[in-house]
């Protein structure tokens, strides 16, 4: 029989079995899930990328021809 996959909770690092017995996976609890969501909402987390969007909208766009 295979060992169940265990991952670390991204918030508190507690071990979490990956399966139906862990409904909040990869988090260990609803609390850790909400803490992580709050961090995203407060912009404490960010996905790295280029600043193309900022450059596109930092100046006026040229007029469109019809």
DRENBATI-133541 format. One record per residue: residue number from 1; residue in one letter; x negated, y negated, z negated of N, C-alpha, C in turn. Coordinates in pm, 1 decimal. Example, Ala and Ser with C-alpha at 12.3 -4.5 7.8 and 13.67 -1.06 7.14 Angstrom:
2
[1, "A", [-1319.0, 569.0, -780.0], [-1230.0, 450.0, -780.0], [-1320.0, 330.0, -780.0]]
[2, "S", [-1285.0, 225.0, -708.0], [-1367.0, 106.0, -714.0], [-1290.0, -3.0, -787.0]]
***
This chain:
66
[1, "X", [-83.5, 117.7, 0.0], [0.0, 0.0, 0.0], [-88.6, -124.8, 0.0]]
[2, "X", [-50.7, -223.4, 81.1], [-129.7, -345.9, 93.5], [-107.0, -438.3, -25.6]]
[3, "X", [-212.2, -508.3, -62.5], [-202.3, -610.2, -166.8], [-125.2, -728.9, -109.2]]
[4, "X", [-35.9, -792.2, -185.6], [34.0, -910.3, -134.3], [-64.9, -1026.4, -117.8]]
[5, "X", [-42.0, -1106.3, -16.8], [-125.8, -1223.0, 7.6], [-102.3, -1324.0, -103.9]]
[6, "X", [-208.6, -1372.3, -161.9], [-201.1, -1472.7, -267.7], [-273.7, -1597.1, -220.2]]
[7, "X", [-207.3, -1712.8, -236.1], [-266.4, -1841.2, -198.4], [-268.2, -1931.0, -321.4]]
[8, "X", [-346.9, -2035.2, -316.5], [-352.7, -2132.1, -426.4], [-251.5, -2243.2, -400.2]]
[9, "X", [-175.4, -2279.4, -502.5], [-81.3, -2391.3, -492.2], [-161.4, -2516.6, -455.2]]
[10, "X", [-119.9, -2590.0, -350.7], [-195.8, -2709.7, -310.6], [-200.6, -2818.8, -417.3]]
[11, "X", [-105.9, -2817.7, -509.2], [-100.6, -2922.5, -611.2], [-179.9, -2886.6, -736.4]]
[12, "X", [-151.6, -2768.9, -794.5], [-214.8, -2734.7, -922.7], [-313.6, -2618.4, -913.4]]
[13, "X", [-326.8, -2560.2, -796.1], [-420.6, -2450.9, -767.3], [-382.5, -2319.1, -834.6]]
[14, "X", [-261.7, -2304.7, -888.4], [-217.0, -2178.1, -947.8], [-198.8, -2074.8, -836.4]]
[15, "X", [-221.9, -1946.9, -865.4], [-202.6, -1844.2, -762.1], [-53.3, -1825.0, -731.4]]
[16, "X", [-22.2, -1812.0, -602.3], [116.0, -1793.9, -556.5], [119.4, -1676.3, -460.5]]
[17, "X", [204.2, -1576.3, -488.8], [221.1, -1464.9, -395.9], [303.4, -1512.1, -278.1]]
[18, "X", [257.5, -1480.6, -156.7], [326.1, -1522.7, -35.5], [432.8, -1419.2, -3.2]]
[19, "X", [556.2, -1449.4, -40.2], [665.9, -1357.5, -15.3], [797.1, -1414.9, -63.4]]
[20, "X", [905.8, -1340.0, -44.7], [1038.1, -1390.1, -82.4], [1053.6, -1417.8, -232.2]]
[21, "X", [970.4, -1359.3, -314.6], [977.0, -1384.2, -458.9], [923.3, -1522.8, -495.1]]
[22, "X", [863.3, -1593.2, -398.8], [809.6, -1728.9, -420.9], [878.9, -1826.0, -325.3]]
[23, "X", [998.3, -1873.1, -360.4], [1076.4, -1955.0, -266.9], [1016.0, -2092.2, -235.6]]
[24, "X", [921.5, -2139.6, -315.9], [862.7, -2272.5, -293.6], [726.0, -2264.7, -227.3]]
[25, "X", [686.7, -2145.7, -181.0], [553.7, -2127.5, -124.0], [525.4, -2229.1, -14.7]]
[26, "X", [408.3, -2282.1, -4.2], [285.4, -2244.2, -72.9], [273.3, -2303.4, -213.0]]
[27, "X", [375.8, -2373.6, -259.4], [371.2, -2431.7, -393.6], [419.3, -2329.5, -495.8]]
[28, "X", [377.2, -2347.2, -620.2], [417.3, -2253.2, -725.3], [554.1, -2286.8, -781.9]]
[29, "X", [598.8, -2410.4, -764.7], [726.2, -2451.7, -823.6], [784.3, -2570.6, -746.9]]
[30, "X", [910.4, -2599.5, -775.0], [975.9, -2717.8, -717.6], [903.5, -2845.3, -761.0]]
[31, "X", [854.7, -2846.7, -885.1], [783.1, -2963.5, -937.8], [659.3, -2994.8, -854.4]]
[32, "X", [576.7, -2892.2, -827.5], [455.7, -2914.0, -747.0], [491.6, -2956.3, -604.4]]
[33, "X", [598.3, -2902.3, -552.8], [644.5, -2939.0, -418.4], [682.0, -3087.5, -414.1]]
[34, "X", [753.9, -3134.7, -515.5], [795.1, -3274.6, -520.2], [678.1, -3368.8, -546.7]]
[35, "X", [580.6, -3325.2, -625.1], [460.2, -3406.0, -647.0], [388.7, -3428.0, -513.9]]
[36, "X", [376.5, -3321.8, -433.9], [311.1, -3332.9, -303.9], [390.6, -3423.6, -210.2]]
[37, "X", [522.4, -3409.3, -208.7], [606.5, -3494.5, -124.3], [590.1, -3640.9, -163.4]]
[38, "X", [586.0, -3668.8, -293.9], [565.4, -3805.7, -340.7], [431.3, -3862.2, -297.3]]
[39, "X", [328.3, -3778.2, -295.7], [195.8, -3823.7, -251.6], [198.0, -3860.1, -103.6]]
[40, "X", [269.1, -3781.7, -22.4], [281.8, -3815.9, 120.3], [359.1, -3946.2, 136.3]]
[41, "X", [470.1, -3961.6, 61.2], [552.2, -4082.0, 71.3], [474.7, -4206.2, 28.0]]
[42, "X", [385.1, -4191.2, -68.8], [302.9, -4303.0, -116.0], [178.8, -4323.2, -29.3]]
[43, "X", [169.3, -4247.3, 78.2], [56.7, -4253.2, 171.8], [-76.5, -4222.3, 105.7]]
[44, "X", [-73.1, -4133.2, 4.5], [-196.7, -4086.8, -57.3], [-261.5, -3977.2, 26.0]]
[45, "X", [-183.1, -3911.3, 111.5], [-233.5, -3811.3, 205.2], [-220.9, -3870.5, 345.7]]
[46, "X", [-308.3, -3830.6, 434.0], [-300.3, -3876.1, 572.7], [-359.3, -3769.8, 663.2]]
[47, "X", [-305.5, -3759.1, 781.2], [-360.6, -3669.3, 882.3], [-460.4, -3750.1, 963.0]]
[48, "X", [-586.4, -3705.7, 969.1], [-686.3, -3783.1, 1041.5], [-654.0, -3789.3, 1190.3]]
[49, "X", [-687.4, -3900.5, 1249.3], [-665.4, -3917.7, 1392.1], [-720.4, -4051.6, 1436.3]]
[50, "X", [-705.0, -4079.5, 1564.4], [-755.2, -4207.3, 1614.7], [-650.0, -4316.1, 1592.2]]
[51, "X", [-689.2, -4437.7, 1610.1], [-600.2, -4549.9, 1585.9], [-537.9, -4599.6, 1715.3]]
[52, "X", [-508.1, -4510.2, 1808.1], [-453.4, -4547.3, 1937.7], [-321.7, -4621.6, 1922.0]]
[53, "X", [-231.9, -4573.1, 1837.2], [-102.8, -4639.4, 1820.2], [-121.1, -4781.6, 1769.0]]
[54, "X", [-210.4, -4801.2, 1674.5], [-237.0, -4934.7, 1623.0], [-288.7, -5027.1, 1731.8]]
[55, "X", [-372.2, -4975.1, 1818.3], [-425.1, -5055.2, 1927.6], [-316.5, -5087.7, 2029.1]]
[56, "X", [-228.0, -4993.8, 2056.6], [-121.7, -5016.1, 2154.6], [-26.6, -5127.0, 2111.6]]
[57, "X", [3.9, -5132.6, 1984.1], [102.6, -5227.9, 1937.4], [42.6, -5348.8, 1867.3]]
[58, "X", [-88.3, -5366.2, 1876.4], [-151.1, -5478.6, 1809.3], [-145.1, -5606.1, 1893.2]]
[59, "X", [-121.3, -5593.4, 2020.4], [-112.4, -5710.4, 2108.5], [17.1, -5701.2, 2188.0]]
[60, "X", [53.6, -5811.6, 2249.6], [172.6, -5809.5, 2332.9], [148.4, -5723.5, 2456.6]]
[61, "X", [252.1, -5653.2, 2497.1], [242.4, -5571.6, 2616.8], [263.5, -5660.6, 2739.9]]
[62, "X", [201.2, -5625.8, 2851.6], [224.6, -5705.3, 2973.4], [369.2, -5688.0, 3019.3]]
[63, "X", [424.4, -5788.0, 3086.9], [562.3, -5777.3, 3133.5], [577.9, -5663.7, 3235.4]]
[64, "X", [692.3, -5598.5, 3228.6], [719.9, -5488.1, 3321.8], [779.7, -5543.7, 3448.8]]
[65, "X", [738.6, -5491.1, 3560.8], [797.1, -5528.8, 3689.5], [917.8, -5443.1, 3719.7]]
[66, "X", [1021.4, -5503.0, 3774.3], [1142.6, -5426.5, 3805.9], [1150.6, -5397.1, 3951.2]]
***
